[in-house]
Amino acid sequence: MTFSSEISLPEGVSLPAGMLFVEFQQAVFAQIVKDFQLDEKETQVPFNVWMKNAIRSNPDRVHASFYRLDLGEETVNNSLKIEDSSMRSTLLAEQSIQRAVLKVLTRFNYALKNRLNSKKK
C-alpha cells in the first residue's frame, strides 16, 4: 500500500527506545490493514484512491473502519463535507494514517511500560 503523504510522528514525539522507523512504518501499515480489513488486492492500491472508491461504493464499510480506528466522528463528518471527492478522500486517508500512528505509539509505549514494571517485581 502506498500513502499520499509520508508517515510521520506527531511533533515532539519520538519512537520508543530500540524501535526502527521502518518497523514503525510497518506497524502503522498493519494497523491500517487491520482496521480497514483490507485484502491483499486492496493493499496494492494507493490508500487515498482506495478511500475514494470505498466511500463511493461501500460507505458503511468505511464508517465501520473509522469506528475501529477510533477516528473521531466530528473529524469524519467535517471531512465528508468537503465537496471535492479527491480532496475529501486524501484528507480522510491522512487523518486515518495519523490516528493509526497514535494507536501504534500507544500500544508500543504501553507494552514498554508493562515490560519495565514487570522487571521491577
N, C-alpha and C positions, 0 to 999 in steps of 0.2 A: 504494500500500500504506500502510496506517496501522499504527502501532505503539501498543501499550497503554501504553508508557512513553516518555518523552521521550528522544531520543538525547542522550547527554552524554559528555563527555570524562572519562577517569579523573582522580581527584583529583591536582592538582599538574601536570597536563599541559595544554599549550596547543596551539593549532593551529599548523601550520607557517607561517612568515612568508608573507604575501600570500594566504593561503587564507581565503576567507569561510566562515562557518559553514554557509550554505546549500549551498555547494559540498561541504563535508564531509558534510552530511546526504545529499546526492545520491550521493556516493561510497559511503557506508555502505549506502544503499538498493540501489545497483547491485551491491555485494558480496553482499548477501543474495539478490538475484535470481539472481546467477551461481551461488553455492554451493548454493542450493536448487533451481536450474534451474526457476524459476517462469515460467509462461507469462503472457501478457497478462491472461487471465481471472483467474488466481490472484493477480496483483498488485492486483486490485481488492478483495480480501478482507482484513480486518484480520489481521495476521501471527499473532497468538495464536489466532485462530479457524482460520486455515489450518493452523497447527501441530496443533491439537486434532484436526481432521479427518484430517490426513495421518498422524498417529500411529496412528489407528484403522484407516484404510483402506489405508495403504501404509507400514508401519513400515520396510521395507528402504530405501525412497527417503529417508526422514528420516534414518536412520542413515548412509547414504552422504553425505547433505548435511552432517551433523555432522562426518564424516571430512574432507570437502573444506574445511569451515570451520576444521578443526583444533580443534574443541571437545573438550576432554579427556574420555576415556572414563569416568573416575571422576565427573566433573561430570554427564555424561549419565546414568549409572547411578543416581546419587543422586537426580537429578530425577525419573527414571522410577519411583522407588519411592513417590512421593507418590500417595496414593490418589485425591484429588480431581482429576479429569481437567482441569477448567478451571484449577486452580491449577498443575498439572503443565505444561500447555501454555503458560501465561503465563510461568512460570519458564524453561522451555526457550527460548521466544521471546526473553525478556530476555537470557538468557545468550548466545544466538546473536547478538543485536544487539551486546552488549558485545564479543564476540570479533571481530565484523566491524569494530567501531570500532578495535580494536587492529591488525587487518590493514591497514586503510586508513591509519592513522597510520604504521605501519611502512613501508608502501610509499611514502608521500609523503616521509617522512624519509630513506629510502634514496635516493630519486630526487634529493632536495635535496642530500644529501651527495655523490652522484655528479656533480651539476652543479658544485658547489663545487670538487671535486677536479679536474674537467676544466678549470676556469678557471685552476688553479694551474700547469698544464703549459705 
